[in-house]
Amino acid sequence: MSATILVIEDHPTNLYLVTFLLEKRGHRIVAAGDGPRGIELAGELRPDLILLDIQLPGLDGYGVARALKGDPALRAIPIVAVTSSAMAGDREKVLATGADGYLEKPIDPATFVADVEAFLPPGVKGRPRGGSWSSTTCGRTGTSCEPSWVGTATRSRRRGMAWRLSRRQPGSRRPSSSPTS
């Protein structure tokens, strides 16, 4: 059985990448762009998992996590903070609000789905769409995990291997490698 995952994220590019990766694995994604809407949707949907950004408009992720864990009807839903807050003590602060896990941005598309699925309740896992699953492909054999808008993906060192994605804007020109004279 695939999971319903509530993603509370205000940044469109981050939301797109998370949605792309998790939907390819067969999960149903519902998105909220701010803290109050995330709390409202959690009450309506009772998702299997909540992915929560910390820096949100309306109510930050700390407040959202406290509100969700303070509601007896919602406190059993696992919350995983997916955040760029990587200062000393941030992880402990997030977990102290009641969050069940912490994933640091930028996410690694090669491991993100497995990292998220580790927090799902027993018996609720994703399934690949359209074929077999392997660690190097998404959905179908031979299909890249990277969405089509990714111009380049380069490895960078930041607390382990992480992905930095860059996007070439439509209509922009690549710099010429030959000198103009």
C-alpha positions in Angstrom: 0.0 0.0 0.0 1.4 3.4 -0.9 1.4 6.3 1.5 -0.3 9.6 1.7 2.4 12.2 2.5 1.7 15.8 3.5 4.6 18.0 2.5 4.6 21.4 4.2 7.0 23.4 2.1 6.9 27.0 0.8 9.7 26.9 -1.7 8.3 25.8 -5.2 11.6 24.1 -6.4 12.0 22.1 -3.2 8.4 21.1 -3.3 8.7 20.0 -7.0 11.7 17.8 -6.4 10.3 16.1 -3.3 6.9 15.6 -5.1 8.7 14.2 -8.2 10.8 11.7 -6.3 8.0 10.5 -4.0 5.3 10.3 -6.7 7.7 8.2 -8.9 7.7 5.7 -6.0 3.9 5.6 -6.0 3.1 7.8 -3.0 0.3 10.3 -2.9 1.6 13.8 -2.2 -0.5 16.7 -0.7 1.2 20.0 -0.3 0.7 23.0 2.0 2.6 26.3 1.4 2.5 27.6 5.0 2.2 26.4 8.6 -1.4 27.1 9.3 -2.6 25.4 6.1 -0.3 22.4 6.9 -2.0 21.9 10.3 -5.5 22.2 8.7 -4.6 19.6 6.0 -3.2 17.3 8.6 -6.5 17.4 10.5 -8.5 16.8 7.3 -6.4 14.1 5.7 -4.7 12.2 8.6 -1.7 11.4 6.3 0.7 8.5 6.9 3.7 10.9 7.2 4.4 14.7 7.3 7.5 16.2 5.7 8.0 19.6 7.3 10.2 22.6 6.4 11.2 24.7 9.4 11.3 28.1 7.7 7.7 28.7 6.8 5.4 31.7 6.5 2.6 32.1 8.9 3.9 29.7 11.5 7.4 28.2 11.5 8.0 24.5 11.5 8.7 24.4 15.2 5.3 25.8 16.0 3.7 23.4 13.4 5.3 20.4 15.0 4.3 21.4 18.5 0.7 22.0 17.3 0.5 18.6 15.5 2.1 16.6 18.4 -0.2 18.5 20.9 -3.4 17.3 19.1 -4.3 13.8 20.4 -5.8 12.9 17.0 -2.6 13.8 15.1 0.2 13.0 17.5 0.8 9.5 16.2 1.6 10.8 12.6 5.3 10.7 12.1 6.9 14.2 11.3 10.2 14.5 9.5 11.8 17.9 9.3 13.4 18.5 5.9 15.3 21.7 6.4 18.4 23.7 5.5 18.8 24.7 9.2 22.1 23.0 9.8 23.6 25.1 12.7 24.8 23.4 15.8 21.8 22.4 17.9 19.2 22.7 15.1 18.7 19.0 14.9 18.1 18.7 18.7 15.8 21.7 18.6 13.7 20.1 15.9 13.5 16.8 17.7 12.6 18.5 20.9 9.4 19.9 19.3 8.2 16.3 18.7 9.5 15.7 15.2 10.4 12.0 14.7 13.2 12.7 12.2 15.4 15.2 10.5 16.7 15.3 6.9 19.1 18.1 5.8 18.7 20.0 2.6 19.9 19.9 0.0 18.5 16.4 -0.3 20.2 13.6 -2.2 17.8 12.3 -4.8 19.5 8.9 -4.8 18.7 8.2 -1.1 15.8 10.6 -0.3 13.0 8.2 -1.0 14.5 5.4 1.2 15.3 7.9 3.9 11.6 9.1 3.9 10.2 5.6 3.7 12.1 4.6 6.8 9.7 6.7 8.8 6.5 5.2 7.3 4.3 3.0 9.5 4.8 -0.8 9.0 3.0 -2.1 5.9 3.0 1.3 4.2 5.7 1.6 1.5 6.0 3.0 -1.9 5.9 1.0 -5.1 7.6 1.9 -8.4 5.4 3.1 -11.2 5.7 1.3 -14.5 8.4 -1.3 -13.8 11.1 -2.5 -11.5 12.9 -0.4 -9.0 16.6 -0.1 -8.6 18.9 2.2 -6.7 20.0 4.0 -9.8 16.7 4.5 -11.5 13.3 6.0 -10.7 10.1 4.3 -11.8 11.1 2.4 -14.9 14.4 0.7 -15.6 16.6 3.2 -17.4 14.7 6.3 -16.3 16.8 8.9 -14.5 15.7 10.1 -11.0 16.4 13.7 -12.1 13.5 15.8 -13.3 13.8 17.2 -16.8 14.4 20.7 -15.5 17.6 19.9 -13.8 20.4 21.5 -15.9 23.3 20.0 -14.0 23.7 18.1 -10.8 27.0 18.3 -9.1 28.2 16.6 -6.0 29.3 18.9 -3.1 30.6 18.1 0.3 28.3 19.3 3.1 27.9 16.9 5.9 28.3 13.9 3.6 27.4 13.8 -0.1 24.6 16.1 -1.1 23.2 17.3 -4.4 23.3 20.9 -5.6 20.9 21.4 -8.5 21.1 24.3 -10.9 18.6 25.2 -13.5 19.1 26.9 -16.8 16.3 29.3 -17.4 14.3 28.9 -20.7 15.7 31.2 -23.4 19.0 31.8 -21.6 22.2 31.1 -23.5 25.1 29.1 -22.3 28.3 31.0 -22.0 30.6 30.4 -25.0 33.7 28.5 -24.3 35.6 30.2 -27.1 37.0 33.7 -26.7 35.4 36.5 -28.7 37.9 38.5 -30.7 
